């Protein structure tokens, strides 16, 4: 992953992802273009989310990302890590 020419983005963690990561948000440097799976794998590996990785949704600037499309990232974008939700 080429982050030398990357951009700074905010990662936001919710519910179980926040519990597992141990943080609510952080800033990371990511490439300007990244596949959904590359981004998901990076986040899961660096923030202790391997156990829920297959159920996480990623959203850029409050819009859920398509898993089959590369994600274009700009400076100061935010990426939300949305874990499986339960309720009743």
Biopython code that builds the backbone (N, CA, C, O; Angstrom):
import numpy as np
from Bio.PDB.StructureBuilder import StructureBuilder

atoms = [
    (1, "UNK", "N", (0.859, -1.187, 0.000)),
    (1, "UNK", "CA", (0.000, 0.000, 0.000)),
    (1, "UNK", "C", (0.898, 1.241, 0.000)),
    (1, "UNK", "O", (1.677, 1.442, 0.932)),
    (2, "UNK", "N", (0.795, 2.061, -1.028)),
    (2, "UNK", "CA", (1.621, 3.263, -1.158)),
    (2, "UNK", "C", (0.989, 4.426, -0.412)),
    (2, "UNK", "O", (0.063, 5.073, -0.902)),
    (3, "UNK", "N", (1.509, 4.677, 0.789)),
    (3, "UNK", "CA", (0.950, 5.794, 1.559)),
    (3, "UNK", "C", (1.892, 6.998, 1.578)),
    (3, "UNK", "O", (1.594, 8.017, 2.203)),
    (4, "UNK", "N", (3.021, 6.877, 0.897)),
    (4, "UNK", "CA", (3.962, 7.996, 0.833)),
    (4, "UNK", "C", (3.292, 9.226, 0.231)),
    (4, "UNK", "O", (3.538, 10.349, 0.672)),
    (5, "UNK", "N", (2.448, 9.018, -0.774)),
    (5, "UNK", "CA", (1.734, 10.113, -1.412)),
    (5, "UNK", "C", (0.270, 10.093, -0.991)),
    (5, "UNK", "O", (-0.613, 10.462, -1.766)),
    (6, "UNK", "N", (0.022, 9.662, 0.234)),
    (6, "UNK", "CA", (-1.338, 9.497, 0.716)),
    (6, "UNK", "C", (-1.932, 10.752, 1.314)),
    (6, "UNK", "O", (-1.383, 11.849, 1.201)),
    (7, "UNK", "N", (-3.064, 10.557, 1.949)),
    (7, "UNK", "CA", (-3.800, 11.649, 2.574)),
    (7, "UNK", "C", (-4.179, 11.233, 3.995)),
    (7, "UNK", "O", (-4.254, 10.046, 4.314)),
    (8, "UNK", "N", (-4.414, 12.226, 4.829)),
    (8, "UNK", "CA", (-4.835, 11.963, 6.198)),
    (8, "UNK", "C", (-6.355, 11.865, 6.256)),
    (8, "UNK", "O", (-7.065, 12.750, 5.779)),
    (9, "UNK", "N", (-6.843, 10.782, 6.846)),
    (9, "UNK", "CA", (-8.279, 10.580, 7.003)),
    (9, "UNK", "C", (-8.579, 10.198, 8.441)),
    (9, "UNK", "O", (-7.721, 9.691, 9.163)),
    (10, "UNK", "N", (-9.800, 10.450, 8.833)),
    (10, "UNK", "CA", (-10.237, 10.114, 10.177)),
    (10, "UNK", "C", (-10.974, 8.781, 10.131)),
    (10, "UNK", "O", (-11.887, 8.600, 9.325)),
    (11, "UNK", "N", (-10.577, 7.847, 10.996)),
    (11, "UNK", "CA", (-11.303, 6.600, 11.163)),
    (11, "UNK", "C", (-12.211, 6.744, 12.378)),
    (11, "UNK", "O", (-11.770, 7.152, 13.453)),
    (12, "UNK", "N", (-13.469, 6.406, 12.196)),
    (12, "UNK", "CA", (-14.451, 6.478, 13.273)),
    (12, "UNK", "C", (-14.943, 5.073, 13.576)),
    (12, "UNK", "O", (-15.366, 4.350, 12.674)),
    (13, "UNK", "N", (-14.887, 4.689, 14.837)),
    (13, "UNK", "CA", (-15.290, 3.349, 15.243)),
    (13, "UNK", "C", (-16.596, 3.421, 16.034)),
    (13, "UNK", "O", (-16.781, 4.301, 16.874)),
    (14, "UNK", "N", (-17.498, 2.476, 15.747)),
    (14, "UNK", "CA", (-18.793, 2.455, 16.405)),
    (14, "UNK", "C", (-19.049, 1.098, 17.056)),
    (14, "UNK", "O", (-18.552, 0.071, 16.593)),
    (15, "UNK", "N", (-19.827, 1.107, 18.130)),
    (15, "UNK", "CA", (-20.315, -0.090, 18.814)),
    (15, "UNK", "C", (-19.183, -1.090, 19.077)),
    (15, "UNK", "O", (-18.186, -0.743, 19.710)),
    (16, "UNK", "N", (-19.335, -2.323, 18.596)),
    (16, "UNK", "CA", (-18.359, -3.386, 18.881)),
    (16, "UNK", "C", (-16.981, -3.053, 18.317)),
    (16, "UNK", "O", (-15.972, -3.414, 18.923)),
    (17, "UNK", "N", (-16.914, -2.377, 17.175)),
    (17, "UNK", "CA", (-15.602, -2.019, 16.629)),
    (17, "UNK", "C", (-14.884, -1.044, 17.564)),
    (17, "UNK", "O", (-13.664, -1.113, 17.714)),
    (18, "UNK", "N", (-15.621, -0.158, 18.180)),
    (18, "UNK", "CA", (-15.038, 0.782, 19.140)),
    (18, "UNK", "C", (-14.519, 0.033, 20.363)),
    (18, "UNK", "O", (-13.441, 0.341, 20.873)),
    (19, "UNK", "N", (-15.283, -0.951, 20.833)),
    (19, "UNK", "CA", (-14.864, -1.746, 21.987)),
    (19, "UNK", "C", (-13.593, -2.530, 21.678)),
    (19, "UNK", "O", (-12.658, -2.535, 22.479)),
    (20, "UNK", "N", (-13.554, -3.190, 20.526)),
    (20, "UNK", "CA", (-12.395, -4.003, 20.167)),
    (20, "UNK", "C", (-11.157, -3.155, 19.875)),
    (20, "UNK", "O", (-10.045, -3.521, 20.254)),
    (21, "UNK", "N", (-11.354, -2.029, 19.205)),
    (21, "UNK", "CA", (-10.221, -1.158, 18.866)),
    (21, "UNK", "C", (-9.716, -0.402, 20.095)),
    (21, "UNK", "O", (-8.545, -0.027, 20.165)),
    (22, "UNK", "N", (-10.600, -0.186, 21.052)),
    (22, "UNK", "CA", (-10.213, 0.544, 22.251)),
    (22, "UNK", "C", (-10.164, 2.046, 22.058)),
    (22, "UNK", "O", (-9.686, 2.765, 22.935)),
    (23, "UNK", "N", (-10.653, 2.535, 20.920)),
    (23, "UNK", "CA", (-10.683, 3.973, 20.640)),
    (23, "UNK", "C", (-11.965, 4.316, 19.892)),
    (23, "UNK", "O", (-12.584, 3.460, 19.261)),
    (24, "UNK", "N", (-12.346, 5.579, 19.976)),
    (24, "UNK", "CA", (-13.527, 6.055, 19.259)),
    (24, "UNK", "C", (-13.165, 6.554, 17.862)),
    (24, "UNK", "O", (-13.923, 6.369, 16.910)),
    (25, "UNK", "N", (-12.001, 7.186, 17.754)),
    (25, "UNK", "CA", (-11.541, 7.707, 16.461)),
    (25, "UNK", "C", (-10.040, 7.901, 16.467)),
    (25, "UNK", "O", (-9.406, 7.999, 17.518)),
    (26, "UNK", "N", (-9.487, 7.954, 15.263)),
    (26, "UNK", "CA", (-8.063, 8.195, 15.090)),
    (26, "UNK", "C", (-7.843, 8.753, 13.695)),
    (26, "UNK", "O", (-8.739, 8.690, 12.853)),
    (27, "UNK", "N", (-6.676, 9.290, 13.446)),
    (27, "UNK", "CA", (-6.316, 9.779, 12.119)),
    (27, "UNK", "C", (-5.213, 8.891, 11.571)),
    (27, "UNK", "O", (-4.243, 8.591, 12.267)),
    (28, "UNK", "N", (-5.365, 8.473, 10.318)),
    (28, "UNK", "CA", (-4.366, 7.629, 9.663)),
    (28, "UNK", "C", (-4.058, 8.193, 8.282)),
    (28, "UNK", "O", (-4.824, 8.978, 7.724)),
    (29, "UNK", "N", (-2.924, 7.774, 7.752)),
    (29, "UNK", "CA", (-2.529, 8.173, 6.396)),
    (29, "UNK", "C", (-2.805, 6.995, 5.471)),
    (29, "UNK", "O", (-2.316, 5.888, 5.696)),
    (30, "UNK", "N", (-3.583, 7.242, 4.441)),
    (30, "UNK", "CA", (-3.967, 6.204, 3.491)),
    (30, "UNK", "C", (-3.697, 6.680, 2.072)),
    (30, "UNK", "O", (-3.621, 7.882, 1.819)),
    (31, "UNK", "N", (-3.552, 5.730, 1.141)),
    (31, "UNK", "CA", (-3.387, 6.137, -0.259)),
    (31, "UNK", "C", (-4.647, 6.821, -0.784)),
    (31, "UNK", "O", (-5.740, 6.621, -0.255)),
    (32, "UNK", "N", (-4.483, 7.620, -1.819)),
    (32, "UNK", "CA", (-5.622, 8.352, -2.388)),
    (32, "UNK", "C", (-6.637, 7.425, -3.040)),
    (32, "UNK", "O", (-7.803, 7.789, -3.191)),
    (33, "UNK", "N", (-6.207, 6.236, -3.425)),
    (33, "UNK", "CA", (-7.106, 5.255, -4.018)),
    (33, "UNK", "C", (-6.758, 3.896, -3.422)),
    (33, "UNK", "O", (-5.595, 3.494, -3.402)),
    (34, "UNK", "N", (-7.782, 3.193, -2.935)),
    (34, "UNK", "CA", (-7.560, 1.913, -2.280)),
    (34, "UNK", "C", (-8.787, 1.032, -2.507)),
    (34, "UNK", "O", (-9.916, 1.519, -2.552)),
    (35, "UNK", "N", (-8.548, -0.266, -2.649)),
    (35, "UNK", "CA", (-9.704, -1.150, -2.815)),
    (35, "UNK", "C", (-10.403, -1.320, -1.465)),
    (35, "UNK", "O", (-9.795, -1.165, -0.406)),
    (36, "UNK", "N", (-11.666, -1.636, -1.531)),
    (36, "UNK", "CA", (-12.452, -1.857, -0.310)),
    (36, "UNK", "C", (-11.781, -2.929, 0.541)),
    (36, "UNK", "O", (-11.618, -2.752, 1.748)),
    (37, "UNK", "N", (-11.389, -4.046, -0.084)),
    (37, "UNK", "CA", (-10.786, -5.144, 0.677)),
    (37, "UNK", "C", (-9.440, -4.765, 1.281)),
    (37, "UNK", "O", (-9.136, -5.172, 2.402)),
    (38, "UNK", "N", (-8.635, -4.000, 0.567)),
    (38, "UNK", "CA", (-7.359, -3.543, 1.135)),
    (38, "UNK", "C", (-7.607, -2.683, 2.371)),
    (38, "UNK", "O", (-6.933, -2.841, 3.389)),
    (39, "UNK", "N", (-8.566, -1.782, 2.280)),
    (39, "UNK", "CA", (-8.866, -0.905, 3.399)),
    (39, "UNK", "C", (-9.423, -1.703, 4.578)),
    (39, "UNK", "O", (-9.020, -1.493, 5.722)),
    (40, "UNK", "N", (-10.341, -2.608, 4.295)),
    (40, "UNK", "CA", (-10.917, -3.440, 5.350)),
    (40, "UNK", "C", (-9.835, -4.279, 6.034)),
    (40, "UNK", "O", (-9.797, -4.356, 7.262)),
    (41, "UNK", "N", (-8.966, -4.901, 5.254)),
    (41, "UNK", "CA", (-7.881, -5.710, 5.825)),
    (41, "UNK", "C", (-6.929, -4.873, 6.673)),
    (41, "UNK", "O", (-6.500, -5.304, 7.744)),
    (42, "UNK", "N", (-6.600, -3.674, 6.190)),
    (42, "UNK", "CA", (-5.725, -2.772, 6.944)),
    (42, "UNK", "C", (-6.351, -2.413, 8.290)),
    (42, "UNK", "O", (-5.696, -2.507, 9.328)),
    (43, "UNK", "N", (-7.607, -2.005, 8.270)),
    (43, "UNK", "CA", (-8.286, -1.601, 9.503)),
    (43, "UNK", "C", (-8.416, -2.783, 10.467)),
    (43, "UNK", "O", (-8.157, -2.643, 11.663)),
    (44, "UNK", "N", (-8.815, -3.937, 9.949)),
    (44, "UNK", "CA", (-8.981, -5.119, 10.801)),
    (44, "UNK", "C", (-7.661, -5.513, 11.462)),
    (44, "UNK", "O", (-7.627, -5.822, 12.654)),
    (45, "UNK", "N", (-6.584, -5.501, 10.694)),
    (45, "UNK", "CA", (-5.278, -5.908, 11.214)),
    (45, "UNK", "C", (-4.709, -4.925, 12.236)),
    (45, "UNK", "O", (-4.114, -5.336, 13.232)),
    (46, "UNK", "N", (-4.891, -3.627, 11.989)),
    (46, "UNK", "CA", (-4.285, -2.618, 12.860)),
    (46, "UNK", "C", (-5.133, -2.246, 14.076)),
    (46, "UNK", "O", (-4.631, -1.622, 15.011)),
    (47, "UNK", "N", (-6.396, -2.618, 14.072)),
    (47, "UNK", "CA", (-7.278, -2.190, 15.171)),
    (47, "UNK", "C", (-8.029, -3.350, 15.824)),
    (47, "UNK", "O", (-9.114, -3.163, 16.376)),
    (48, "UNK", "N", (-7.443, -4.558, 15.757)),
    (48, "UNK", "CA", (-7.961, -5.711, 16.487)),
    (48, "UNK", "C", (-9.395, -6.075, 16.100)),
    (48, "UNK", "O", (-10.203, -6.414, 16.965)),
    (49, "UNK", "N", (-9.711, -6.009, 14.819)),
    (49, "UNK", "CA", (-11.081, -6.272, 14.373)),
    (49, "UNK", "C", (-11.203, -7.544, 13.538)),
    (49, "UNK", "O", (-12.209, -7.740, 12.856)),
    (50, "UNK", "N", (-10.201, -8.403, 13.583)),
    (50, "UNK", "CA", (-10.227, -9.633, 12.781)),
    (50, "UNK", "C", (-11.459, -10.487, 13.082)),
    (50, "UNK", "O", (-12.007, -11.111, 12.173)),
    (51, "UNK", "N", (-11.900, -10.526, 14.327)),
    (51, "UNK", "CA", (-13.023, -11.397, 14.698)),
    (51, "UNK", "C", (-14.349, -10.963, 14.086)),
    (51, "UNK", "O", (-15.258, -11.781, 13.945)),
    (52, "UNK", "N", (-14.475, -9.686, 13.721)),
    (52, "UNK", "CA", (-15.732, -9.206, 13.131)),
    (52, "UNK", "C", (-15.544, -8.690, 11.706)),
    (52, "UNK", "O", (-16.468, -8.125, 11.121)),
    (53, "UNK", "N", (-14.357, -8.884, 11.151)),
    (53, "UNK", "CA", (-14.007, -8.327, 9.836)),
    (53, "UNK", "C", (-15.028, -8.671, 8.748)),
    (53, "UNK", "O", (-15.371, -7.815, 7.933)),
    (54, "UNK", "N", (-15.506, -9.894, 8.729)),
    (54, "UNK", "CA", (-16.419, -10.313, 7.664)),
    (54, "UNK", "C", (-17.804, -9.679, 7.763)),
    (54, "UNK", "O", (-18.611, -9.805, 6.842)),
    (55, "UNK", "N", (-18.081, -9.007, 8.863)),
    (55, "UNK", "CA", (-19.399, -8.391, 9.057)),
    (55, "UNK", "C", (-19.363, -6.868, 9.116)),
    (55, "UNK", "O", (-20.391, -6.226, 9.332)),
    (56, "UNK", "N", (-18.183, -6.295, 8.925)),
    (56, "UNK", "CA", (-18.030, -4.837, 9.004)),
    (56, "UNK", "C", (-18.441, -4.180, 7.689)),
    (56, "UNK", "O", (-18.176, -4.706, 6.608)),
    (57, "UNK", "N", (-19.086, -3.035, 7.799)),
    (57, "UNK", "CA", (-19.328, -2.164, 6.651)),
    (57, "UNK", "C", (-18.429, -0.944, 6.809)),
    (57, "UNK", "O", (-18.182, -0.483, 7.924)),
    (58, "UNK", "N", (-17.945, -0.428, 5.691)),
    (58, "UNK", "CA", (-17.168, 0.810, 5.711)),
    (58, "UNK", "C", (-17.969, 1.892, 5.001)),
    (58, "UNK", "O", (-18.581, 1.652, 3.960)),
    (59, "UNK", "N", (-17.953, 3.077, 5.576)),
    (59, "UNK", "CA", (-18.652, 4.210, 4.971)),
    (59, "UNK", "C", (-17.695, 5.391, 4.889)),
    (59, "UNK", "O", (-17.009, 5.718, 5.857)),
    (60, "UNK", "N", (-17.659, 6.023, 3.727)),
    (60, "UNK", "CA", (-16.842, 7.227, 3.545)),
    (60, "UNK", "C", (-17.767, 8.428, 3.587)),
    (60, "UNK", "O", (-18.713, 8.523, 2.805)),
    (61, "UNK", "N", (-17.491, 9.337, 4.496)),
    (61, "UNK", "CA", (-18.288, 10.560, 4.628)),
    (61, "UNK", "C", (-19.792, 10.236, 4.701)),
    (61, "UNK", "O", (-20.613, 10.851, 4.020)),
    (62, "UNK", "N", (-20.116, 9.263, 5.540)),
    (62, "UNK", "CA", (-21.491, 8.856, 5.847)),
    (62, "UNK", "C", (-22.207, 8.148, 4.702)),
    (62, "UNK", "O", (-23.430, 8.010, 4.738)),
    (63, "UNK", "N", (-21.472, 7.698, 3.687)),
    (63, "UNK", "CA", (-22.065, 6.948, 2.582)),
    (63, "UNK", "C", (-21.390, 5.579, 2.511)),
    (63, "UNK", "O", (-20.174, 5.482, 2.343)),
    (64, "UNK", "N", (-22.198, 4.521, 2.642)),
    (64, "UNK", "CA", (-21.651, 3.163, 2.639)),
    (64, "UNK", "C", (-20.912, 2.906, 1.332)),
    (64, "UNK", "O", (-21.421, 3.201, 0.251)),
    (65, "UNK", "N", (-19.707, 2.352, 1.442)),
    (65, "UNK", "CA", (-18.869, 2.066, 0.275)),
    (65, "UNK", "C", (-19.275, 0.741, -0.364)),
    (65, "UNK", "O", (-19.640, -0.213, 0.323)),
    (66, "UNK", "N", (-19.204, 0.703, -1.683)),
    (66, "UNK", "CA", (-19.453, -0.537, -2.405)),
    (66, "UNK", "C", (-18.200, -1.402, -2.320)),
    (66, "UNK", "O", (-17.085, -0.917, -2.513)),
    (67, "UNK", "N", (-18.392, -2.677, -2.032)),
    (67, "UNK", "CA", (-17.257, -3.577, -1.839)),
    (67, "UNK", "C", (-16.505, -3.879, -3.128)),
    (67, "UNK", "O", (-15.365, -4.339, -3.071)),
    (68, "UNK", "N", (-17.103, -3.639, -4.278)),
    (68, "UNK", "CA", (-16.474, -3.985, -5.557)),
    (68, "UNK", "C", (-15.809, -2.798, -6.249)),
    (68, "UNK", "O", (-15.273, -2.946, -7.347)),
    (69, "UNK", "N", (-15.838, -1.635, -5.627)),
    (69, "UNK", "CA", (-15.317, -0.423, -6.257)),
    (69, "UNK", "C", (-14.157, 0.131, -5.431)),
    (69, "UNK", "O", (-14.207, 0.122, -4.201)),
    (70, "UNK", "N", (-13.111, 0.616, -6.111)),
    (70, "UNK", "CA", (-12.022, 1.270, -5.391)),
    (70, "UNK", "C", (-12.545, 2.544, -4.736)),
    (70, "UNK", "O", (-13.416, 3.227, -5.274)),
    (71, "UNK", "N", (-12.005, 2.842, -3.589)),
    (71, "UNK", "CA", (-12.431, 4.012, -2.829)),
    (71, "UNK", "C", (-11.454, 5.150, -3.083)),
    (71, "UNK", "O", (-10.255, 5.015, -2.842)),
    (72, "UNK", "N", (-11.967, 6.261, -3.565)),
    (72, "UNK", "CA", (-11.167, 7.470, -3.762)),
    (72, "UNK", "C", (-11.210, 8.265, -2.461)),
    (72, "UNK", "O", (-12.286, 8.609, -1.971)),
    (73, "UNK", "N", (-10.036, 8.556, -1.905)),
    (73, "UNK", "CA", (-9.972, 9.224, -0.609)),
    (73, "UNK", "C", (-9.306, 10.581, -0.768)),
    (73, "UNK", "O", (-8.272, 10.707, -1.424)),
    (74, "UNK", "N", (-9.910, 11.588, -0.161)),
    (74, "UNK", "CA", (-9.354, 12.937, -0.171)),
    (74, "UNK", "C", (-8.951, 13.328, 1.253)),
    (74, "UNK", "O", (-9.424, 12.755, 2.234)),
    (75, "UNK", "N", (-8.078, 14.305, 1.332)),
    (75, "UNK", "CA", (-7.642, 14.821, 2.629)),
    (75, "UNK", "C", (-8.855, 15.173, 3.487)),
    (75, "UNK", "O", (-9.797, 15.817, 3.025)),
    (76, "UNK", "N", (-8.812, 14.749, 4.709)),
    (76, "UNK", "CA", (-9.833, 15.031, 5.733)),
    (76, "UNK", "C", (-11.159, 14.292, 5.538)),
    (76, "UNK", "O", (-12.148, 14.632, 6.188)),
    (77, "UNK", "N", (-11.200, 13.294, 4.662)),
    (77, "UNK", "CA", (-12.388, 12.435, 4.595)),
    (77, "UNK", "C", (-12.485, 11.663, 5.904)),
    (77, "UNK", "O", (-11.518, 11.575, 6.660)),
    (78, "UNK", "N", (-13.646, 11.113, 6.157)),
    (78, "UNK", "CA", (-13.790, 10.235, 7.317)),
    (78, "UNK", "C", (-14.288, 8.881, 6.839)),
    (78, "UNK", "O", (-15.132, 8.781, 5.948)),
    (79, "UNK", "N", (-13.744, 7.848, 7.456)),
    (79, "UNK", "CA", (-14.136, 6.473, 7.173)),
    (79, "UNK", "C", (-14.736, 5.908, 8.450)),
    (79, "UNK", "O", (-14.065, 5.823, 9.479)),
    (80, "UNK", "N", (-16.000, 5.525, 8.377)),
    (80, "UNK", "CA", (-16.681, 4.939, 9.526)),
    (80, "UNK", "C", (-16.584, 3.428, 9.442)),
    (80, "UNK", "O", (-16.780, 2.834, 8.381)),
    (81, "UNK", "N", (-16.278, 2.815, 10.577)),
    (81, "UNK", "CA", (-16.213, 1.369, 10.688)),
    (81, "UNK", "C", (-17.483, 0.929, 11.414)),
    (81, "UNK", "O", (-17.638, 1.144, 12.616)),
    (82, "UNK", "N", (-18.383, 0.310, 10.655)),
    (82, "UNK", "CA", (-19.705, -0.019, 11.192)),
    (82, "UNK", "C", (-19.783, -1.528, 11.371)),
    (82, "UNK", "O", (-19.790, -2.275, 10.392)),
    (83, "UNK", "N", (-19.841, -1.978, 12.626)),
    (83, "UNK", "CA", (-19.902, -3.410, 12.897)),
    (83, "UNK", "C", (-21.321, -3.946, 12.743)),
    (83, "UNK", "O", (-22.259, -3.181, 12.524)),
    (84, "UNK", "N", (-21.471, -5.261, 12.858)),
    (84, "UNK", "CA", (-22.822, -5.815, 12.830)),
    (84, "UNK", "C", (-23.641, -5.240, 13.985)),
    (84, "UNK", "O", (-23.144, -5.087, 15.101)),
    (85, "UNK", "N", (-24.870, -4.932, 13.704)),
    (85, "UNK", "CA", (-25.731, -4.351, 14.733)),
    (85, "UNK", "C", (-26.715, -5.405, 15.212)),
    (85, "UNK", "O", (-27.141, -6.273, 14.451)),
    (86, "UNK", "N", (-27.062, -5.311, 16.472)),
    (86, "UNK", "CA", (-28.099, -6.193, 16.996)),
    (86, "UNK", "C", (-29.081, -5.353, 17.773)),
    (86, "UNK", "O", (-28.757, -4.264, 18.248)),
    (87, "UNK", "N", (-30.242, -5.853, 17.891)),
    (87, "UNK", "CA", (-31.262, -5.110, 18.616)),
    (87, "UNK", "C", (-32.466, -5.986, 18.798)),
    (87, "UNK", "O", (-32.478, -7.152, 18.406)),
    (88, "UNK", "N", (-33.477, -5.410, 19.396)),
    (88, "UNK", "CA", (-34.649, -6.239, 19.599)),
    (88, "UNK", "C", (-35.833, -5.432, 20.045)),
    (88, "UNK", "O", (-36.911, -5.985, 20.263)),
]
sb = StructureBuilder()
sb.init_structure("model")
sb.init_model(0)
sb.init_chain("A")
sb.init_seg("    ")
for serial, (resi, resn, name, xyz) in enumerate(atoms, 1):
    if name == "N":
        sb.init_residue(resn, " ", resi, " ")
    sb.init_atom(name, np.array(xyz, "f"), 0.0, 1.0, " ", f" {name:<3s}", serial, name[0])
structure = sb.get_structure()
